Amino acid sequence: MASTVDTLVSAIRNSVGTHSRGAVASDCDGTIWSGDIGEDVFLHFMRHGDLREPAASAVVEEARARGVDRSGKPLDVLRRYYDAFTKGAVPEERMYEMMVWCFGGWHRDEVAKFADDVIAQENLESRIFPEMRRVFDAIRDHTAIVLVSGSPYFVIRRACHLIGVDEDRVVAACARWNTLDMMLADVVRPITYGHGKVVNFRAAFKDVQLHAAFGDSGFDFELLAESRLPVMVRPKALLREKCRALPAAQELIVTG
């Protein structure tokens, strides 16, 4: 069923009135804004070219495991690995993990600055969908808004302020760090992808009633199914098909 912003806001407020201790969860890339800011950061990283240890060795090992050519410099291998991903030869989840830990060997402050620079260069704020901004603006005083993204945490925590969400309400793919705040070539698993979105949301917000959840991809389905009001935003075919099993599923009408 198609719904307007006003209809959805009314439904969310009604849910809040019945179940006051709750939240609204939303995917980010393709749902709140166009494109994929995590992938944007990764593409900038490949152009920047500062692939350090331990990430360089981890890239070569991951390429070996996936049958990707390991000749040349580790940065060349990384680019071939990404090319293999675009051709369907690398699973999305593995690629998304690498988009997190490719900064292995970088200090936390360096990574944050790099993310900030890319967010500005890519003009992410201008990519926010107007209908999602309207929904968030209408409900933020009534319930918590939680971002649940497969993009790196170090990216989403820098982007969340563009839509008025606090950093402590970001659930995203997390790198592992050493005691000196240097990133390791590893992630906390499961990452926020597919079922991992529900696992990580519930780890952070165990008993919270999920009033509504927003997503655009088939990999958002389980998060949507966890909510009282599953909302598709510019949905891909797989999500629309899966949501046939959810009687309460809505599709937000696009306004711009």
C-alpha positions in Angstrom: 0.0 0.0 0.0 1.3 3.5 -0.9 1.4 6.0 1.9 2.1 9.7 2.1 4.4 11.3 4.7 1.5 12.5 6.7 -0.1 9.1 6.8 3.1 7.4 8.0 3.7 10.1 10.6 0.2 9.6 11.9 0.7 5.9 12.1 4.0 6.2 13.9 2.6 8.7 16.4 -0.3 6.3 17.1 2.2 3.5 17.7 4.2 5.7 20.1 1.0 6.5 22.0 0.4 2.8 22.5 4.0 1.7 23.0 5.8 4.7 24.4 9.2 3.1 24.9 10.3 2.6 21.3 12.2 3.8 18.3 12.1 4.1 14.5 14.9 2.4 12.6 16.1 3.3 9.1 18.6 2.0 6.6 20.7 4.9 5.1 22.1 4.3 1.6 19.3 4.4 -0.9 16.7 4.9 1.8 17.6 8.3 3.5 19.8 9.5 0.7 20.7 8.6 -2.9 23.7 6.4 -3.6 26.0 4.7 -1.1 28.2 6.9 1.0 30.2 4.0 2.3 31.1 3.0 -1.2 31.9 6.6 -2.0 34.4 6.7 0.8 35.9 3.5 -0.5 36.3 4.8 -4.0 38.0 7.9 -2.7 40.2 5.7 -0.6 41.3 3.7 -3.7 42.1 7.0 -5.5 43.9 8.3 -2.5 46.1 5.3 -2.5 47.3 5.1 1.1 46.8 1.4 1.7 48.9 0.5 4.8 49.7 -2.5 6.8 48.0 -4.6 8.1 45.3 -3.9 5.5 47.6 -4.3 2.5 48.5 -7.9 3.5 44.9 -8.6 4.4 43.8 -7.5 0.9 46.2 -9.8 -0.8 45.1 -12.7 1.4 41.4 -12.0 0.7 42.2 -11.8 -3.1 43.9 -15.2 -2.9 40.8 -16.7 -1.1 38.6 -15.3 -3.9 40.8 -16.2 -6.8 41.6 -12.6 -7.7 44.9 -11.9 -9.4 47.5 -10.9 -6.7 50.2 -9.5 -9.0 51.6 -6.0 -8.6 51.2 -3.7 -5.6 48.5 -4.4 -2.9 46.6 -1.3 -4.1 46.4 -2.8 -7.6 45.1 -6.0 -6.0 42.5 -4.0 -4.1 41.3 -2.4 -7.3 41.0 -5.7 -9.0 39.1 -7.1 -6.0 36.6 -4.3 -6.3 36.3 -4.9 -10.0 35.5 -8.5 -9.3 32.9 -7.4 -6.9 31.2 -5.2 -9.5 31.0 -8.3 -11.7 29.4 -10.5 -9.1 32.5 -12.5 -8.3 32.8 -11.3 -4.7 29.9 -11.6 -2.1 28.5 -8.3 -1.1 29.0 -9.0 2.6 32.8 -9.6 2.1 33.1 -6.4 0.1 31.3 -4.4 2.7 33.6 -5.8 5.3 36.6 -4.7 3.3 35.2 -1.2 2.9 35.5 -1.0 6.7 38.9 -2.5 7.4 40.7 -1.2 4.2 41.8 1.7 6.5 43.7 -0.8 8.7 46.9 1.0 9.9 45.2 4.4 10.0 44.6 6.3 13.3 41.0 6.9 14.3 41.3 10.6 13.8 42.7 10.2 10.3 39.8 8.0 9.3 37.2 10.5 10.7 38.8 13.4 8.8 38.9 11.3 5.6 35.2 10.5 6.0 34.3 14.1 6.7 36.2 15.2 3.6 34.3 12.7 1.4 30.9 13.6 2.9 31.6 17.2 2.0 33.0 16.5 -1.5 30.1 14.2 -2.3 27.6 16.8 -1.0 25.8 14.2 0.9 23.3 16.7 2.5 21.9 17.5 -1.0 21.3 13.8 -1.6 18.9 13.4 1.3 15.4 12.5 0.1 12.9 15.3 1.0 10.2 12.9 2.1 12.6 11.2 4.6 13.6 14.5 6.0 10.0 15.4 6.5 9.2 12.1 8.2 12.2 12.5 10.6 11.4 16.2 11.3 7.8 15.2 12.2 8.7 12.4 14.6 12.0 13.3 16.2 10.2 14.9 19.2 8.1 11.8 19.7 10.4 8.9 19.4 14.1 7.9 19.0 15.4 7.6 15.4 18.1 4.9 14.9 20.2 4.5 11.8 21.0 0.9 10.9 23.4 0.9 8.0 25.7 -1.6 6.3 28.1 1.3 5.6 31.1 1.8 8.0 30.3 3.2 11.4 33.0 5.7 11.1 31.2 7.2 8.0 27.6 7.1 9.3 28.5 8.6 12.7 29.9 11.6 10.8 26.9 11.8 8.5 24.1 11.3 11.0 24.1 15.0 12.1 22.9 16.0 8.6 19.5 14.5 9.4 19.5 15.4 13.1 20.4 12.0 14.6 22.8 11.6 17.5 25.9 9.4 17.2 24.7 7.1 20.0 21.8 6.1 17.7 23.9 4.8 14.9 24.2 1.0 14.3 26.6 0.3 11.5 29.6 -1.9 10.4 32.3 -1.5 13.0 36.1 -1.9 12.6 38.3 -3.4 15.3 40.9 -1.0 16.8 44.0 -1.5 18.9 44.7 0.3 22.2 46.5 3.1 20.3 43.3 3.8 18.3 44.8 2.3 15.1 42.4 0.4 12.9 43.0 -3.3 12.5 42.3 -5.2 9.3 39.2 -6.7 10.9 35.5 -6.0 11.7 33.1 -6.9 14.4 30.9 -9.7 13.0 28.2 -10.0 12.0 28.2 -6.6 10.2 24.9 -4.8 9.8 24.0 -6.6 6.6 20.9 -8.8 6.2 20.1 -10.6 9.4 23.1 -8.7 11.0 21.0 -5.6 10.9 18.5 -7.1 13.4 21.3 -8.7 15.5 23.1 -5.5 15.9 20.0 -3.3 16.4 18.9 -5.7 19.2 22.3 -5.8 20.7 22.2 -2.0 21.1 18.4 -1.6 21.8 17.4 -4.9 23.4 13.8 -4.4 24.5 12.9 -1.4 22.4 9.6 -1.5 20.5 10.3 -0.8 16.9 7.4 1.4 15.8 8.6 1.5 12.1 11.5 0.6 10.0 12.6 2.0 6.6 14.6 0.3 3.8 15.1 0.0 0.1 16.9 -3.3 -0.4 16.1 -7.0 0.0 18.8 -7.0 2.7 16.6 -4.6 4.8 13.7 -7.1 4.8 14.5 -8.7 8.2 14.8 -5.2 9.8 11.5 -4.2 8.3 9.8 -7.4 9.5 11.0 -6.7 13.0 8.8 -3.5 13.1 5.1 -2.8 13.6 5.2 -0.6 10.4 7.5 -1.8 7.6 8.1 1.0 5.1 9.7 0.6 1.7 11.5 3.7 0.3 12.2 3.6 -3.5 12.3 -0.2 -3.1 14.3 -2.6 -5.3 12.3 -5.4 -6.8 13.6 -8.0 -4.2 12.4 -6.0 -1.2 9.0 -5.3 -2.8 8.6 -9.1 -3.5 9.7 -10.1 0.0 7.3 -7.5 1.6 4.3 -9.3 0.1 4.6 -11.5 3.2 4.2 -8.5 5.5 0.5 -7.4 5.6 1.4 -4.1 7.3 4.1 -3.1 4.7 3.8 0.4 3.2 5.6 2.1 0.4 6.4 5.7 1.0 5.3 8.0 -1.9 8.2 9.7 -3.5 8.1 13.5 -3.4 11.3 14.5 -5.1 
